[in-house]
Every structure is written in C-alpha cells, then in structure tokens.
Amino acid sequence: MIYLDNSATTKPYDEVVDTFQKVATTYFANPSSIHALGGEVEALLTKSKEQIASLLEIKPHEVIYTSGGTESNNLAIKGTAHGYQNRGNHLITSKVEHPSVLDTFRYLETQGYSVTYLSVDESGHISLEELKESITDQTILVSLMHVNNEIGTIQPIEQVADLLADYPKTVFHVDHVQGFGKLSLPYNHPHLDLVTISGHKIHGLKGSGCLIKKDHIHLTPLQHGGGQENGVRPGTENIASAVSLAKAMRIAKENEHSYQKLEPLRDTLVDNLSKYDNVKINSPRSGASHILNFSVQNFKPEVLIHALKEEGVIVSTKSACSSKDNEVSHVLEACGLSDVSASSAIRVSMTTEQTNEEVQSSLQAFQNVMNKYEKIMGS
C-alpha cells in the first residue's frame, strides 16, 4: 500500500509509540500529587516542555499542552476574543482556513463579535494590503494558517507578524499544523503570539498537541478547574502524550532538512498529471511540497479514491474533518474555481519517507484507473 494522505494523519514513529507506552506504564502518578512519584512525573512534564522550548527558542512555560490542533485553535481564538473583549470586538481571519478555525469564528459572530474574512487570489494567498486595510481600532485578533491543508499555499506569516508590530492591541495566532517540521517559523518573533501544533501530523500520536502562548498574551480558558498549564488548560496532564509529543517534535525538527527531497517528487506528479486533458492542478507551484491538489473533470472524487484504493494507493479529497460531506471545497471556491473543479478535487499529501518509486507506482495506478473508467466518468 502506498499511503498519500499524510495531511490527514501520519503513521506514528515506533520510538514515539515506545515513549508513550513507557511513560504511561512507568510514570503513571498524578503530577499534582505531593508524594515522590508525583514529583518525578511533574519533573518529566517540565523536562518535556524544556525540550520543546529549546527546539523553538522560546520559554518552557510558553508551551501549553492540548489534545491537538482543533483544541489549540479554539483555545487561541476564543481565549483571545474573551480575554481582550475590553479592547474591542473585531477579529480577522481568511476564507481558506481549517474548519476548526472558521467554525470558531462563525460561533463568535453569534456572540456579538465582528469578523472580517480576507479574500485570497487564485493561488490561495491573502493580500497584505487588504489585511492592513481591514485592521481597525477594535481589532483584537488576526488568525491565519501557515500552510493550507488542502492546496498547500504558504501564507507570508513573518511579514504579517512584522506588519502587526504597528498594532500592539492585535494578537496574532498562526495555525502551524501543516507547517511544523516542514517549513519553520521564527517562533521567537516578538509578534508571533500564538502558534498551534498537532502531534499526529508529524508522526506523533492522535490526541497530542500544543499551543505556544507567549508570555505577554492573556487567554480566557475554555474550561475551569485545577491550576494546571498555568490555569490556561486545567485538568490532569496527560504526561505520556506530552512526552511523546516532545519526542515527535524533536524528530520532526531533526528531519526538517529532508523536506526538500519532496519538491522533485511533487514536480514529477505535477508534470505527469498535467499531461491529461481533463486534469487541472489546483495547488500553486510555489506551495508546500508535501501537498498537491488536483481536479479530474467529470470524475467523481469518491469514485477515483476508491478506484485508486483498489490499485493500492491511498489519497483523499479535502480536509479529513470535512471529507465525508458533499459540499464544495470552501478553499477551492475561495480561490475562484468553478463548482465542477471545486467538487472534484483530489489531495495527495506526502511525507519525507516517500520515495520516487512510490510516486511512479502511484502515477501508473492513476493511469490504470483512467483507462478503466474512461467510459463512465461522471457517472
């Protein structure tokens, strides 16, 4: 089987699973307990944060463990909106964000907040000029995705952070789920306030993640209880999850240099798929190398996905969080694609362990499917 759905989830590294199992069975005490074993567990939690902080050149207490990308995004957005509502009620995001971001902003609109959804060009990029023009004296939050999960567009995050230096009332949150371990950010940038990272996108475990929250940022917690995670995310910490996340993040950063090997593989896919008259490449050439989105005109994506599965190749449509609904991709729609193209999109997403042989085999599988189903396209 050739697995090309790594933007949905990755296979955990063996060493990450081993770390989780060892910590879960050996360091099982509650880190808030005052006995010796509890102290050992608390020390392990502290060490894991120090490891992540060292990787990102930030402070250990700026690492807030969560259950993953969705919780981190919700905590960052709702926590900022409620924590700074005395400053204003205007929020900014884009039309091509992950559902965990867009749905959160739509919810906040029902709570009286005003939201500006930035438009994007045909490649999925926001306009820095439009962003600047959208900021008012009531703007308290800008939230943007670093790497788009459907088409791989890379937003100019560092430029946005620099721009927001002139707006000290405005908090900047970055959904870095598809970027971490692939395309680095200046995590210690003074205006990169909140950063979301998810474990299962970097060969870690599902249910693991963190939110980087800089010292100067105040968040209203989503729930209340004990004082864990500096009161921002109360509840008994999942030590095994935390330590395994630190392990996955360390491996991802160590392997970051290998990411460049994906560019020629992606180019091979683009060059070969472009030879088909009914295939349209939706991802920008300047996008992230691990994601390629394309549409096969008059061919239902679910048919193609199942047909490729029969050939031993696993691909997907859009975000895994919304791939089972029949709605047109909101990302492709925002990029100006027709309903036909936006509703027939396929996403290939790779990992650094992908090989040229797998790419060639996948292209052969695609050709086999196209030949086999040529007469029933669009049925």
TISELO-658665 format. One record per atom (N, C-alpha, C): x, y, z; residue in three letters. Coordinates in pm, whole numbers, plus 50000, padded with zeros to 5 digits. Layout:
REM TISELO-658665
XYZALA
...
REM end
This chain:
REM TISELO-658665
500844987950000MET
500005000050000MET
500875012650000MET
500505022149917ILE
501195034949912ILE
500285045349976ILE
500715050550089TYR
499875059750167TYR
500225074150133TYR
499245081350074LEU
499445095150031LEU
498365104150091LEU
498085102050219ASP
497105110250290ASP
497705115350421ASP
498955119650414ASN
499685123550534ASN
499255136950593ASN
498515144950516SER
497995157350574SER
496795154650663SER
496175143150644ALA
495075139150732ALA
495635133450862ALA
496605124550848THR
497315119150965THR
498525111450915THR
499515110251000THR
500725102950966THR
500845090351052THR
501615080851004LYS
501885068851082LYS
502855072451194LYS
502535069351320PRO
503435072851430PRO
504785065751418PRO
505835072751453TYR
507145066351460TYR
507155056151574TYR
507875045151554ASP
507955034751657ASP
508475040351789ASP
509495049151780GLU
510085054351902GLU
509115063451979GLU
508195069851905VAL
507175078151971VAL
506185069252047VAL
505775058351982VAL
504855048952047VAL
505525042552168VAL
506795038852152ASP
507525032752264ASP
507635042352382ASP
507875055052351THR
507975065152457THR
506655066552530THR
505575067052455PHE
504255068152516PHE
503985056452609PHE
504265044452561GLN
503985032452640GLN
504835032152767GLN
506105035652754LYS
506985035452870LYS
506545045552976LYS
506225057652931VAL
505815068053026VAL
504475064553089VAL
503535059553007ALA
502205056553057ALA
502215045553163ALA
503135036153150THR
503155024853244THR
504105027153362THR
505115035453343THR
506115037653449THR
505825050353529THR
505455061053458TYR
505235073953524TYR
503735076953523TYR
503005068753599PHE
501545069453594PHE
500935078253703PHE
501735083053795ALA
501205090953906ALA
500705104553857ALA
499865110753940ASN
499365124153908ASN
500465134353937ASN
500845142553838PRO
501925152053859PRO
501605162753963PRO
500335163954000SER
499955173754103SER
500055167954244SER
500265154854253SER
500385148354385SER
501695152454451SER
501695153454584ILE
502875158354655ILE
503855147254693ILE
503485134554668HIS
504415123754703HIS
505545122854599HIS
506515114354629ALA
507735113654549ALA
507475110054402ALA
506575100054381LEU
506305095954243LEU
505635107154165LEU
504735114454233GLY
504105125854168GLY
505145136254130GLY
506145138254218GLY
507215147754189GLY
508045143554068GLY
508275130354054GLU
509025125353938GLU
508265127953808GLU
506965125953814VAL
506135128153695VAL
506105142953659VAL
505985151453760GLU
505985165753735GLU
507315170253673GLU
508405164453721ALA
509725167653666ALA
509835163453520ALA
509215152053488LEU
509215147153350LEU
508425156653260LEU
507295161553311LEU
506485171053235LEU
507285183853209LEU
507945188653312THR
508755200753299THR
509875198753197THR
510515187153203LYS
511605184253110LYS
511105184052965LYS
509925178552943SER
509385177952807SER
509155191952751SER
508685200952837LYS
508475214852794LYS
509805221752766LYS
510805218552845GLU
512125224252823GLU
512695219652689GLU
512425207152654GLN
512905201852526GLN
512245209152409GLN
510935211052418ILE
510215218152311ILE
510665232652304ILE
510815238852420ALA
511255252752425ALA
512625254452362ALA
513505244852385SER
514835245352326SER
514775244252174SER
513885235752125LEU
513715234151981LEU
513235247051915LEU
512335254051982LEU
511685265751923LEU
512285279051968LEU
513235278352058GLU
513885290352113GLU
512865299552181GLU
512045293252265ILE
511055300552344ILE
511225296452490ILE
510325300752577LYS
510395297352719LYS
509545285052748LYS
509995276352838PRO
509245264052867PRO
507795266352907PRO
507525276652989HIS
506155278753033HIS
505275284652923HIS
505845287452805GLU
505055292052691GLU
504475280352612GLU
504785268252654VAL
504245256152591VAL
503025251552670VAL
501865251452606ILE
500615246852668ILE
500185234152597ILE
500175222952668TYR
499765210452606TYR
498245209952586TYR
497825204652470THR
496405203252438THR
496175189452377THR
494965187052333SER
494645174352269SER
494885174652119SER
495365185852065GLY
495645186551922GLY
495285199751859GLY
495265199951726GLY
495055212151651GLY
493725219051677GLY
492645211551680THR
491325217551700THR
491215224451834THR
491665217751940GLU
491595224052071GLU
492515236252080GLU
493715235052026SER
494635246352028SER
494065258351955SER
493455255951839ASN
492865266951763ASN
491705273251840ASN
490865264951898ASN
489735270151977ASN
490215278052097ASN
491215272852167LEU
491745279652285LEU
492355293052246LEU
493095293252136ALA
493735305552092ALA
492715316152051ALA
491725312051974ILE
490765321651917ILE
489735326152021ILE
489055316552083LYS
488065320252185LYS
488735326552305LYS
489895321052344GLY
490595326352459GLY
491015340852439GLY
491455344152319THR
491825357952288THR
490595366952280THR
489565362152210ALA
488345370252194ALA
487745374052328ALA
487655364452419HIS
487065367152550HIS
488065374252642HIS
489335371352626GLY
490335377252713GLY
490605391952685GLY
490315396152562TYR
490595410052523TYR
489355417552476TYR
488175412952517GLN
486955419452469GLN
486805433752522GLN
487585437052624ASN
487575450852672ASN
488295460252575ASN
489115454452485ARG
489835462452386ARG
489025464652259ARG
488195454952225GLY
487425455852100GLY
486745442752068GLY
486015442451959ASN
485275430351923ASN
485465426451777ASN
486545431551713HIS
486775428451572HIS
487885418151557HIS
487615407851475LEU
488525396751451LEU
488765395251301LEU
489945390451264ILE
490275388551123ILE
490835374551101ILE
490335368150996THR
490885355450950THR
490775355250798THR
490945343650736SER
490795342950591SER
489715332950554SER
489355332850426LYS
488295324050377LYS
488765309750357LYS
490065307150372VAL
490585293850339VAL
491145286450460VAL
490665290150578GLU
491165283750699GLU
490555269850721GLU
491155262450814HIS
490655249250854HIS
489295251050922HIS
488405240950913PRO
487095241950978PRO
487155245151127PRO
488205240551197SER
488305243351341SER
488525258251367SER
488985265451267VAL
489145279951277VAL
487885286951227VAL
487445283551108LEU
486265290351050LEU
485025288451136LEU
484785276351182ASP
483595273851263ASP
483665281251397ASP
484865282951450THR
485035290351574THR
484705305151554THR
485165310651444PHE
484855324651414PHE
483365326651389PHE
482745317051321ARG
481295318151297ARG
480525317751428ARG
480995309551521TYR
480375309151653TYR
480515322651722TYR
481705328351717LEU
481935341251783LEU
481085352251723LEU
480765351051595GLU
479855360851533GLU
478495360451601GLU
478065348551642THR
476765347451711THR
476835353251851THR
478045355551901GLN
478225361152035GLN
478485376252031GLN
478275382251914GLY
478405396751903GLY
479715401851848GLY
480625392951812TYR
481895397351755TYR
481745399851605TYR
482535409051554SER
482565412151411SER
483785405451350SER
483595398351238VAL
484695390951177VAL
484885395151032VAL
486125397850995THR
486485400350855THR
487165387750801THR
486625382550691TYR
487195370750626TYR
487955375550502TYR
489275375250509LEU
490085380150399LEU
489925371450275LEU
489845377850160SER
489785370450035SER
491175365549997SER
491265356649900VAL
492545351449852VAL
492575352049700VAL
493775351649644ASP
493885351249499ASP
493735336949450ASP
493955334649322GLU
493725321249265GLU
494695310849321GLU
495785315349382SER
496745306249443SER
496495304049591SER
495495311149645GLY
495145309549786GLY
495865319049879GLY
496575328849825HIS
497315338349909HIS
496435350149949HIS
496605354350074ILE
495945366550118ILE
496715378550065ILE
496105390350073SER
496765402750037SER
497155409950165SER
498435413050179LEU
498875420550297LEU
498235434250301LEU
497975439950184GLU
497335453050177GLU
495905452250229GLU
495175441750187GLU
493795440050236GLU
493785437850387GLU
494765430150435LEU
494855427950579LEU
495045441150652LEU
495985449050603LYS
496265461950668LYS
495045470950667LYS
494335471150555GLU
493145479650542GLU
492005474850630GLU
492025461950665SER
490935456050746SER
491095458850894SER
492305462250938ILE
492555464451080ILE
491945477651125ILE
491195477151235THR
490595489251291THR
491065490751436THR
490605501251501ASP
490985503051642ASP
490255493251733ASP
489365485051675GLN
488655474851750GLN
489205460751725GLN
490225459651639THR
490755446451602THR
491625440751714THR
491235429151765ILE
491985422951874ILE
492675409851834ILE
492345404551716LEU
492935391751676LEU
493015390351525LEU
494165385251479VAL
494335380451341VAL
494745365851352VAL
494045356951282SER
494345342651286SER
494495337551143SER
495655331951112LEU
495935327150977LEU
496645313650980LEU
496375305650879MET
497035292850862MET
498365294950790MET
499405288250835HIS
500705289350770HIS
500705282350636HIS
500415269250638VAL
500345261250516VAL
498935255850501VAL
498315258850388ASN
496925254350370ASN
496865239250359ASN
495945233350434ASN
495865218750441ASN
495295212250316ASN
494615219850231GLU
494025213950110GLU
494885215849987GLU
495475227749968ILE
496215230349845ILE
497675234049867ILE
498085235849993GLY
499495238050022GLY
499995252250012GLY
499095261949994THR
499515275949987THR
500245280050114THR
501355287150098ILE
502135291950211ILE
501855306850231ILE
501285310350344GLN
500995324450372GLN
502245331550426GLN
502365344550402PRO
503555352150445PRO
503505355550594PRO
503635345350676ILE
503435346850821ILE
504405356850883ILE
505665356150847GLU
506635365250908GLU
506345379750869GLU
505905381850746GLN
505565395450702GLN
504345400650778GLN
503385391650803VAL
502205395650881VAL
502615399351023VAL
503485391251081ALA
503955394151217ALA
504655407651222ALA
505465410551120ASP
506145423451114ASP
505135434851101ASP
504115432751017LEU
503085442950996LEU
502345445951127LEU
502035435251201LEU
501245436951323LEU
502045443251438LEU
503345445051416ALA
504145451951516ALA
503645466251536ALA
503015471651434ASP
502465485251442ASP
501095485651508ASP
500575473751546TYR
499235473051606TYR
499315464951736TYR
499835470851840PRO
500065463551966PRO
498805458252032PRO
497625463251995LYS
496365458152052LYS
495955444951989LYS
496565441551876THR
496125430051797THR
497005417851820THR
496385406851862VAL
497075394151885VAL
497155386351754VAL
498275379551730PHE
498455371751608PHE
498555356951641PHE
497615349151585HIS
497595334651601HIS
497875327951468HIS
498725317651470VAL
499065310151349VAL
498725295451367VAL
497935290151275ASP
497665275851268ASP
498835269651191ASP
499745263551266HIS
501005258351210HIS
500975243151194HIS
499775237551194VAL
499615223051193VAL
500285216651071VAL
500105222550952GLN
500675216650831GLN
502095221650802GLN
502575230850883GLY
503895236350857GLY
505005230850945GLY
504655227151068PHE
505705223251162PHE
506465210951112PHE
507805211651124GLY
508655200551080GLY
508905200650931GLY
508305210250862LYS
508465211350717LYS
508995225150680LYS
508235235250719LEU
508615249150692LEU
508655256550825LEU
509825260150867SER
509995265951000SER
509505280351006SER
509195284751126LEU
508825298651153LEU
509805304251256LEU
509905317551263PRO
510715323651370PRO
509905323751498PRO
509875312451566TYR
508985310751681TYR
509205321051791TYR
510415326451797ASN
510705336451899ASN
510425350751851ASN
509785352051736HIS
509405365251685HIS
508505372051789HIS
508775384351826PRO
508005390851933PRO
506525392751902PRO
506155391851776HIS
504745393851740HIS
504085381151685HIS
504765369851704LEU
504155356851677LEU
503635352051811LEU
502385355451842ASP
501865354351978ASP
501365340452016ASP
500685333851922LEU
500075320851949LEU
500325311751828LEU
500785299451853VAL
501095290251744VAL
500535276451776VAL
499745270951685THR
499125257851702THR
499985246951637THR
500235236151712ILE
500995224651661ILE
500255211851698ILE
500205202351605SER
499495189751626SER
500435177951612SER
500315168351703GLY
501215156951704GLY
501025147251590GLY
499765144151556HIS
499555133251460HIS
499815137351315HIS
500195149751292LYS
500615154051158LYS
502115152651139LYS
502835149551247ILE
504305148551241ILE
504775135151294ILE
504015124651268HIS
504345111051310HIS
504305109451461HIS
503495118051524GLY
503205116551666GLY
501865109451682GLY
501265111051799LEU
500025103851829LEU
498815112951821LEU
497695107351779LYS
496425114651782LYS
496095118351927LYS
495505129951943GLY
495185134452078GLY
496315141852146GLY
497385144452072SER
498515151952129SER
498735164652049SER
499085175352117GLY
499355188052051GLY
499715198552154GLY
500005210352106CYS
500305221152198CYS
499975234652135CYS
499825244252221LEU
499655258152180LEU
500815265952239LEU
501565272452153ILE
502615281352201ILE
501955294652234ILE
502015298752360LYS
501415311252407LYS
502495319852470LYS
502775331052406LYS
503845339652456LYS
503445345952589LYS
504465349652665ASP
504305355052800ASP
503285366252811ASP
503315375252713HIS
502505387352724HIS
501045385452686HIS
500685373152645ILE
499315370552600ILE
498465364952713ILE
497285370652728HIS
496325365752827HIS
495185358552755HIS
494935346152794LEU
493835338452736LEU
492815334852843LEU
491545336552809THR
490485331252895THR
490365316352867THR
490495307852967PRO
490455293252942PRO
489085288752892PRO
489065277452821LEU
487815271752772LEU
487095264252883LEU
487835259152981GLN
487235252353094GLN
487965256553222GLN
487385253453333HIS
487955257653461HIS
488085245553553HIS
489065246253640GLY
489315235053730GLY
490535237753813GLY
491475228053813GLY
492735229853888GLY
493595240453820GLY
494775242453862GLY
495615253053807GLY
496595248353702GLY
496365236453645GLN
497345230953551GLN
497535239953428GLN
498705238353367GLU
499075246053247GLU
498885260953271GLU
499345265553385ASN
499245279653422ASN
497795284753423ASN
496855275453446GLY
495445279153451GLY
494805280753317GLY
495575279653210VAL
495035281653075VAL
494315269053026VAL
494835257453066ARG
494225244953022ARG
494175235353141ARG
493255237753235PRO
493195229553356PRO
492785215153328PRO
493155206553420GLY
492875192253407GLY
494165184553426GLY
494075172353478THR
495255164253499THR
496005162153368THR
497275165253366GLU
498045164553241GLU
498235150153195GLU
498205148453064ASN
498475135453002ASN
499985134852976ASN
500715129753074ILE
502175130153069ILE
502725121952952ILE
502165110352929ALA
502635101852819ALA
502445108952685ALA
501315115652670SER
501055123252547SER
502045134752533SER
502285141752642ALA
503205153252639ALA
504615149052601ALA
505105138552666VAL
506485134152641VAL
506625128552500VAL
505605121252454SER
505665115852318SER
505585127052214SER
504845137652245LEU
504795149152154LEU
506165155752145LEU
506815157652260ALA
508155163452259ALA
509115155152175ALA
508965141952185LYS
509795132852105LYS
509505134551957LYS
508225134851919ALA
507845136351778ALA
508315149751723ALA
508195160351803MET
508625173651758MET
510145174051739MET
510885167451828ARG
512345167251814ARG
512745159951686ARG
512125148551660ILE
512445141051538ILE
512065149251414ILE
510905155851420ALA
510455163751306ALA
511435175051275ALA
511935181651380LYS
512885192551359LYS
514225187151306LYS
514635175551358GLU
515895169651311GLU
515805165551164GLU
514595161551120ASN
514405157050982ASN
513965168150889ASN
513855180350940GLU
513335191350859GLU
514145193550731GLU
515445191050737HIS
516295192850619HIS
515915183250506HIS
515265172050541SER
514885162150441SER
513675166450359SER
513015177050406TYR
511785181250339TYR
512025185050193TYR
513215190250163GLN
513495194850028GLN
513445183449926GLN
513585171049971LYS
513535159749878LYS
512155157749818LYS
511135164049880LEU
509775162549829LEU
509495171249706LEU
510265181749689GLU
509995190749576GLU
510095183749441GLU
511165176149413PRO
511195169049284PRO
510115158449271PRO
509715152349383LEU
508635142449377LEU
507315149249340LEU
507075160749401ARG
505865168449370ARG
505895173049224ARG
507065177449177ASP
507185181949039ASP
506905170448942ASP
507345158548977THR
507075146748895THR
505575144348884THR
504885145348997LEU
503435143648997LEU
502755154148910LEU
503155166648929VAL
502545177648853VAL
502785175748704VAL
504015173048665ASP
504355171748523ASP
503595160448456ASP
503445149348525ASN
502765137848466ASN
501255139448466ASN
500685144748574LEU
499235146548580LEU
498775157348483LEU
499635167148457SER
499285178048366SER
499145173348221SER
499645161548192LYS
499545156248055LYS
498115151948021LYS
497285149948124TYR
495905145848100TYR
495055158348073TYR
494305157947966ASP
493485169647927ASP
492425172948031ASP
491955162948103ASN
490865165248198ASN
491345167248341ASN
492655169048360VAL
493205171548493VAL
493625186048507VAL
493175192248617LYS
493565205948647LYS
494315206148779LYS
495515211648779ILE
496305212848902ILE
495815225048979ILE
495405222949102ASN
494855233849184ASN
495865240049280ASN
496895232749315SER
497905237949407SER
498835247549335SER
499245258349401PRO
500205267449340PRO
501575260949331PRO
502315264049226ARG
503645258149209ARG
504565262349324ARG
504285273949382SER
505105279049491SER
504675273749627SER
503695264649628GLY
503155259549754GLY
504075249549822GLY
503615244749937ALA
504365234850013ALA
504515222049931ALA
505695215849940SER
506005204349855SER
505255191749891SER
504735190950013HIS
504125178150055HIS
502645177150018HIS
502055187849965ILE
500625187649932ILE
500405190849784ILE
499635182549718LEU
499265185149579LEU
497765182549563LEU
497055192749516ASN
495625191749494ASN
495345192949345ASN
494525183949293PHE
494175184549151PHE
492755179749131PHE
492135184349023SER
490765180248990SER
490775172248862SER
489945161848858VAL
489745153948737VAL
488335157148689VAL
488255164648582GLN
486975169448533GLN
486025157848502GLN
484765159548541ASN
483715149748514ASN
483985136048576ASN
484715136148686PHE
485005123648753PHE
484755125648902PHE
483825118348959LYS
483515119949100LYS
484715115849185LYS
485115124349278PRO
486335121449356PRO
486235108649437PRO
485045105649490GLU
484925093449570GLU
485135080849485GLU
484745081749358VAL
484965070449266VAL
486465068549244VAL
487145079649220LEU
488585079049196LEU
489335074149320LEU
488935078949436ILE
489595074849561ILE
489455059849583ILE
488245054649563HIS
488035040149582HIS
488745032049475HIS
488785037349353ALA
489465030349245ALA
490965029749270ALA
491535040649317LEU
492965040749350LEU
493265031549468LEU
492325030849562LYS
492495021549674LYS
492615007249623LYS
491835003749522GLU
491914990349463GLU
493274988049397GLU
493914999049357GLU
495244998049297GLU
496354998849404GLU
495935000349531GLY
496915000749639GLY
497445014449672GLY
496715025149633VAL
497145038849659VAL
496085046049740VAL
496475052449850ILE
495555059349938ILE
495715074449922ILE
494655081049875VAL
494615095749864VAL
493315100449929VAL
493065113649926SER
491845118749988SER
491285130249907SER
490265136449961THR
489685148049893THR
490175160649964THR
489375166150055LYS
489775178450123LYS
490205175350264LYS
489995184750355SER
490335182550496SER
489625170050546SER
490365161750621ALA
489755149550674ALA
488575152650765ALA
488585164650826CYS
487505168350916CYS
486185170550844CYS
486245172750713SER
485005175350638SER
484935167450508SER
485775157050495SER
485855149750369SER
484645141050340SER
483825138250443LYS
482685129350422LYS
481415136750381LYS
481475150350385ASP
480295157550339ASP
480395159850189ASP
479315163850128ASN
479265165349983ASN
479385179749938ASN
479775188550030GLU
479875202549995GLU
481125205249911GLU
481035215849829VAL
482165220249750VAL
483255225149844VAL
484515222649812SER
485625227349893SER
485575242549907SER
485505247450033HIS
485455261850054HIS
486785268350016HIS
487865260850023VAL
489185266149986VAL
489245268649836VAL
488875258649757LEU
488925259949611LEU
487905270149562LEU
486765270749629GLU
485745280549594GLU
486285294749617GLU
486985296649729ALA
487555309849759ALA
488645313649659ALA
489305303549601CYS
490345306149502CYS
489755308849364CYS
488445308349352GLY
487785311649226GLY
487555300149132GLY
487745287849178LEU
487505276349090LEU
486005274249070LEU
485665268548958SER
484275265548928SER
483785254549021SER
482465253449035ASP
481905242949119ASP
482325229149071ASP
482465227648940VAL
482855214748883VAL
484245210848932VAL
485175220248924SER
486555217348968SER
486635216149120SER
485915225049189ALA
485985225349336ALA
485355213049398ALA
484445206549327SER
483765194849382SER
484385181749335SER
485435182449254SER
486055170249202SER
487535169449238SER
487905176049345ALA
489325176949381ALA
489835164749457ALA
491085161549432ILE
491795150749499ILE
493035156849565ILE
493345152449687ARG
494545157149755ARG
495535145749776ARG
496745148049730VAL
497865139049757VAL
498745146049859VAL
499075139349967SER
499945145550068SER
501005135550112SER
502245140050102MET
503375131150123MET
504115133650254MET
504995124450287THR
505895125750399THR
507305124250347THR
508305128150426THR
509685127450380THR
510155113150356THR
509395103450401GLU
509765089550378GLU
509275084450242GLU
508565092950168GLN
508075089050036GLN
509245087149941GLN
509115077849848THR
510185075149752THR
509715077949610THR
510685079449520ASN
510365081549379ASN
509645069249322ASN
510015057549370GLU
509355045249323GLU
507875045449358GLU
507545050249477GLU
506135051049516GLU
505385061149431GLU
506035072249400VAL
505395082349315VAL
505145076649175VAL
506125069849120GLN
505965063948987GLN
504865053248987GLN
504825045349091SER
503775035049102SER
502405041349114SER
502325052449186SER
501045059549202SER
500575065249069SER
501505070548992LEU
501145075948860LEU
500665064648768LEU
501295053048777GLN
500865041648697GLN
499465037248740GLN
499225037348871ALA
497905033748922ALA
496855043548871ALA
497175056348869PHE
496255066448819PHE
495945063948671PHE
496965060848595GLN
496755058048453GLN
495865045748435GLN
496085035548516ASN
495245023548508ASN
493785026848535ASN
493565035048636VAL
492195038848671VAL
491555047048560VAL
492305056448507MET
491775065048400MET
491405056748277MET
492235047248244ASN
491945038648131ASN
490695030048157ASN
490605024948279LYS
489505016048313LYS
488165023048321LYS
488175035548373TYR
486925042548398TYR
486625053548297TYR
487385053948191GLU
487225064548092GLU
485785065748041GLU
485145054548019LYS
483785054747962LYS
482695058048063LYS
483055057548193ILE
481985060248292ILE
482305072548377ILE
483155081148330MET
483475093348403MET
482215101548427MET
482115106248551GLY
480975114848585GLY
479705107148614GLY
479775094048613SER
478565086248641SER
478275085848788SER
REM end
